Amino acid sequence: MTDVKEICLAGGCFWGVERFLSLIPGVLETEAGYANGKTANPTYESVCRENTGHAEAVRVRYDPTIIGLSELLDLFYGIIDPTSENKQGNDVGSQYRTGVWHSDPEDAPTIRDSLTRLSERHSKPLAVESGPLENFYPAEEWHQKYLVKNPGGYCHIPPRKFQEATRGAKTDSPGDEELRSRLTPIQYEVTRRGATEPPFRNEFHDKFEPGVYVDVVDGTPLFLSSEKFDSGCGWPSFSKPADDDSLLKIPDYSRGMSRVEVRAKKSGSHLGHVFPDGPREGGGLRYCVNSASLRFVPKDRMAAEGYGELLPYLENPDANP
């Protein structure tokens, strides 16, 4: 099993930083907290008012086979002003300073090299702290996943940045050439570039055979046929995913609309959008998904292809995989 790596990043108010980092393919877990301060077990109130020396920070656990530390840091640098001291967005104070703090000493050279490259892009000196993570205390529960719980909550990061996070490393990475050769043109355009296929002229809009729909990029199971329904929209529609944790939901303000984009968490594939007009008895949601982002595995092939554990849920849609 691949070792999980850990890094602690501070970039101003941790609400937005945590949400941004959680959307990056390869990031497995994020936790908001207080890092590298002078006191034990600080509270939000003490960090703000009592000069504890802590920074609002996010502890990140990630899979290095999906995203490397250099790539993760490059994405992080895109949401901060690395030359601003004790200030990010409208937030001012030492608790809003920027920092990259490692738990593994072997990460130090990578961090140093990344900051050197970053400094070459700025005429002013960097104000990003770096070094060992001396201490980290999880923030209060109401801070965790704050923007998921409060979608309209305060955030100093521009909305477009969250869409960039889901795309992870640039599409000209080495794996991109392999994807281009393996996917059809429409599959590539939908999953990697966020395109939309034509309604009613796609593979699965009218398919209702029992089985599982998996991510065409990496095979992660995404939707079960037992949750598929005919919405009349011209694209495959599902009332819920096979596993909520397999998806990312991101605000999408493109094309003059306010929507919620849905992406596959592991691969970063664009899937479609989710709307609040689904069947009430199924929870009221409609996951409107591009056929090109999916591969269908029929029921009689599920066990052979490694999806046998999901078979009971085809007969019992009310169960939770």
C-alpha positions in Angstrom: 0.0 0.0 0.0 1.3 3.5 -0.9 2.4 5.5 2.1 0.3 8.5 2.9 2.3 11.8 3.1 1.5 14.8 5.2 2.2 18.5 5.0 0.9 21.5 6.9 0.0 24.7 4.9 -1.0 28.1 6.1 -2.5 30.7 3.7 -4.8 33.1 5.6 -8.2 32.1 6.8 -8.3 28.3 7.0 -11.9 28.0 5.8 -11.1 28.6 2.2 -7.7 27.1 2.3 -9.1 23.8 3.7 -11.8 23.7 1.0 -9.4 24.4 -1.8 -6.9 21.8 -0.8 -9.7 19.2 -0.2 -10.7 19.5 -3.9 -7.3 18.5 -5.3 -7.1 15.0 -6.8 -4.8 12.9 -4.6 -5.6 14.8 -1.4 -7.1 12.2 1.0 -7.8 14.3 4.1 -7.7 17.9 5.3 -8.1 19.3 8.8 -8.2 22.9 9.9 -6.2 23.8 12.9 -3.6 26.0 14.7 0.1 25.5 13.9 3.5 26.4 15.3 2.4 28.5 18.2 3.6 29.0 21.8 0.8 27.5 23.8 -0.9 24.1 24.1 -4.5 23.5 23.1 -5.3 27.0 21.8 -8.8 28.0 21.0 -10.0 30.2 18.2 -10.6 33.0 20.7 -7.1 32.8 22.1 -5.4 32.6 18.7 -7.3 35.8 17.7 -6.9 37.8 20.9 -4.1 36.4 23.1 -1.0 36.4 21.0 -0.5 32.6 21.1 1.7 32.7 18.0 -0.3 30.1 16.2 -1.2 30.4 12.5 -4.5 29.2 11.0 -3.4 26.2 9.0 -4.5 23.1 7.3 -3.0 19.7 7.8 -3.1 17.8 4.5 -2.7 14.0 4.0 -2.2 13.0 0.4 -1.3 10.1 -1.9 2.1 10.9 -3.5 1.3 8.5 -6.4 -1.4 10.8 -7.5 0.0 14.2 -6.7 3.6 15.0 -5.7 4.6 17.6 -3.1 6.0 20.0 -5.7 2.7 19.9 -7.6 0.6 20.3 -4.4 2.7 23.3 -3.3 2.4 24.9 -6.8 -1.4 24.7 -6.5 -1.2 26.1 -3.0 1.0 29.1 -4.0 -1.7 30.0 -6.6 -4.2 31.0 -3.8 -1.8 33.1 -1.6 0.1 36.3 -2.0 3.5 34.9 -1.0 5.0 38.4 -0.5 2.4 39.6 1.9 3.4 39.5 5.6 0.7 38.6 8.1 -2.1 39.4 5.7 -4.1 37.4 3.1 -7.2 39.0 1.6 -9.0 41.1 4.1 -7.5 39.2 7.1 -4.7 40.9 9.0 -2.7 39.4 11.9 0.1 37.0 12.6 -2.4 34.2 12.7 -3.0 34.8 8.9 0.7 34.4 8.0 1.7 32.0 5.2 3.7 28.9 5.9 4.8 25.4 4.6 5.7 23.1 7.5 6.8 19.5 7.1 6.5 16.5 9.3 9.0 14.4 7.3 12.5 15.9 7.2 13.0 14.3 3.7 10.5 16.9 2.4 12.6 19.8 3.3 14.7 19.9 0.0 11.5 19.7 -2.1 10.0 22.6 -0.1 13.2 24.7 -0.4 13.4 24.1 -4.1 9.8 25.0 -4.6 10.2 28.3 -2.7 13.3 29.1 -4.7 11.3 28.7 -7.9 8.5 30.8 -6.4 10.9 33.6 -5.5 12.1 33.8 -9.0 8.6 34.8 -10.1 8.4 37.8 -7.7 10.4 41.0 -7.4 9.6 41.4 -3.7 11.0 39.0 -1.1 8.8 36.0 0.0 7.0 36.1 3.4 6.3 32.3 3.5 7.6 30.6 6.6 9.0 27.1 6.1 10.5 24.5 8.4 9.4 21.6 10.7 5.9 21.4 12.0 6.5 22.0 15.7 2.9 21.6 16.8 -0.6 21.4 15.4 -3.9 21.5 17.2 -7.2 20.7 15.4 -9.6 23.6 15.4 -13.0 23.5 16.9 -15.5 21.2 15.0 -17.5 24.2 13.6 -14.4 25.2 11.7 -14.0 21.8 10.0 -15.4 21.7 6.4 -16.8 25.1 7.1 -17.5 26.0 3.5 -19.2 22.7 2.9 -21.5 23.4 5.9 -21.9 27.0 4.9 -21.6 27.3 1.1 -22.2 31.1 1.2 -19.7 31.6 4.0 -16.8 34.1 4.0 -13.8 33.1 1.8 -10.9 35.2 0.6 -10.1 32.8 -2.3 -11.7 33.6 -5.7 -14.4 31.1 -6.8 -12.5 30.2 -10.0 -9.6 28.9 -7.9 -11.8 26.1 -6.6 -12.4 24.9 -10.1 -8.7 25.0 -10.8 -8.1 22.8 -7.7 -10.2 20.0 -9.1 -8.1 19.8 -12.2 -5.0 19.2 -10.1 -1.7 19.1 -12.0 -1.7 20.7 -15.5 -3.1 18.5 -18.3 0.3 18.5 -20.1 1.6 16.2 -17.3 3.1 12.8 -18.4 -0.2 11.0 -17.6 -2.1 13.2 -20.0 -0.6 11.6 -23.1 -1.7 8.2 -21.9 -5.2 9.5 -21.3 -5.4 11.0 -24.8 -4.5 7.7 -26.3 -6.9 5.7 -24.1 -10.0 8.0 -24.2 -12.1 8.9 -27.1 -12.0 12.6 -28.1 -15.4 13.3 -26.4 -14.4 11.4 -23.2 -11.2 13.5 -23.0 -12.9 16.8 -23.6 -15.6 16.1 -21.0 -13.4 14.6 -18.2 -10.3 16.8 -18.6 -11.7 20.0 -20.1 -15.2 20.2 -18.6 -17.0 19.9 -22.0 -20.7 18.9 -22.2 -21.9 16.3 -24.7 -25.1 16.8 -26.7 -28.4 15.8 -25.0 -30.2 12.7 -26.2 -27.1 11.9 -28.4 -25.0 10.1 -25.8 -24.4 6.5 -24.8 -26.3 6.1 -21.6 -29.2 8.7 -21.4 -31.8 6.0 -22.1 -30.0 2.9 -20.7 -31.6 1.3 -17.7 -29.9 -2.2 -17.6 -28.8 -3.3 -14.1 -25.2 -2.5 -13.3 -22.7 0.1 -12.1 -21.4 3.2 -13.8 -17.7 3.8 -13.1 -15.3 6.6 -13.7 -14.0 6.2 -17.3 -10.6 7.4 -16.2 -9.8 5.2 -13.2 -12.7 2.8 -12.7 -13.9 4.2 -9.4 -17.6 3.2 -8.9 -19.7 6.4 -9.1 -23.4 5.5 -9.7 -25.6 2.5 -9.5 -28.4 1.7 -12.0 -30.8 1.4 -9.1 -30.6 5.1 -8.6 -30.9 6.0 -12.3 -34.2 7.6 -13.5 -35.6 9.2 -16.6 -35.5 12.9 -16.0 -36.2 13.8 -19.6 -33.2 16.1 -19.7 -31.2 14.0 -22.3 -28.4 13.0 -20.1 -28.0 10.2 -17.5 -29.7 11.2 -14.3 -29.1 9.7 -10.8 -30.8 10.5 -7.5 -27.6 9.8 -5.5 -24.0 8.5 -6.0 -22.8 5.1 -5.0 -20.7 6.8 -2.3 -20.9 10.5 -1.4 -17.2 10.5 -0.6 -16.3 9.6 -4.2 -17.6 13.0 -5.5 -16.6 16.7 -5.2 -19.3 19.4 -5.4 -18.0 22.8 -6.6 -19.7 26.1 -7.1 -19.8 26.9 -10.9 -20.6 30.4 -12.1 -19.7 29.9 -15.7 -21.9 30.8 -18.6 -23.7 33.4 -16.5 -25.3 30.7 -14.3 -25.0 29.6 -10.7 -24.7 25.8 -10.6 -23.0 23.1 -8.6 -20.4 21.1 -10.6 -19.8 17.4 -9.8 -16.3 15.9 -10.2 -14.8 12.5 -9.4 -12.7 13.1 -6.2 -9.9 10.7 -7.0 -9.3 11.4 -10.8 -10.6 14.9 -10.9 -12.9 14.0 -13.9 -15.6 16.4 -14.7 -18.9 14.5 -14.5 -21.7 17.1 -14.8 -23.8 19.0 -12.4 -26.2 18.4 -9.5 -29.7 20.0 -9.3 -32.4 20.2 -6.6 -35.1 18.9 -8.9 -34.8 15.2 -8.5 -37.4 12.7 -7.2 -38.5 13.7 -3.8 -38.7 10.0 -2.6 -35.0 9.7 -3.7 -33.8 12.7 -1.7 -34.7 15.4 -4.1 -31.4 15.6 -6.1 -30.7 15.1 -9.8 -27.1 14.2 -10.7 -27.0 15.1 -14.4 -23.9 13.3 -15.7 -22.2 13.1 -19.1 -22.2 9.6 -20.6 -18.7 10.3 -21.8 -17.4 10.4 -18.2 -18.7 7.0 -17.4 -18.1 3.3 -18.3 -21.0 0.9 -17.7 -20.3 -2.5 -16.1 -23.4 -4.8 -16.4 -24.6 -6.7 -13.4 -23.3 -10.1 -14.7 -19.8 -8.6 -15.1 -19.6 -6.7 -11.8 -18.0 -9.6 -9.7 -15.5 -10.4 -12.4 -14.4 -6.8 -12.7 -14.1 -6.3 -9.0 -17.4 -4.6 -8.2 -19.1 -7.6 -6.6 -19.5 -5.9 -3.2 -21.9 -3.5 -4.8 -24.3 -6.2 -6.1 -26.6 -6.2 -3.0 -27.3 -2.5 -3.5 -28.8 -3.1 -6.9 -31.6 -5.1 -5.2 -31.8 -2.8 -2.2 -31.5 0.8 -3.3 -32.3 2.1 0.2 -29.1 0.6 1.6 -26.0 2.7 1.8 -22.9 1.2 0.1 
